[in-house]
Amino acid sequence: MTTTDKRVLRTQRALTQALEDLAIHHDYQDITVTNLTKAAGINRKTFYLHYNSIDDLVNQFADQITHQLAAIIHQHPIKTVYQHPGLLLDDFVDFAEAHSAAVKRLLFSDDYSRFANRIERQLTQVLADAIRDSYPLNRQDALIAAHFLIHNTLSLFSYFSTQATGGKIDRTVFKQYVERLNMTGVSTFFK
């Protein structure tokens, strides 16, 4: 159910921003409704009008990230992306840098792995559908190729954004590695 009530949207945005801010410095189990409501400038009763639990809020945040990343996937047909892999990677890095610390924490911290897995599963479905729109693959092959691409890209992004460069992504090097690993790995699927 989508709502257009501006007060509801403002409250949800405030809670999402509070979650992003808190997730940067706190493990999942350390985030409380009190912390969230204080950071968002709302009361507990208002929180519970919108969400049953912190899990509900985090799931909604994970779904928002998935939706935004799915929009990136849908910008170009997969045949075009396969021929020019950097098309999506630049947009992905832009997105990740815009939400830098919170996205890195949600996608790559063991503490938030349940939510990262949710995002990865949903993106795999989105990419599999996009692949089938461009290539005559059966569902299983599309899902395998999509999972391979999503998982490798996220793993490489995690490596390049946290370990290799101290948090600063070298886009050129990141794209070269993603292209080498992903394009070689799926080349037998995309004929």
Disulfide bonds with the S-S distance in Angstrom:
none
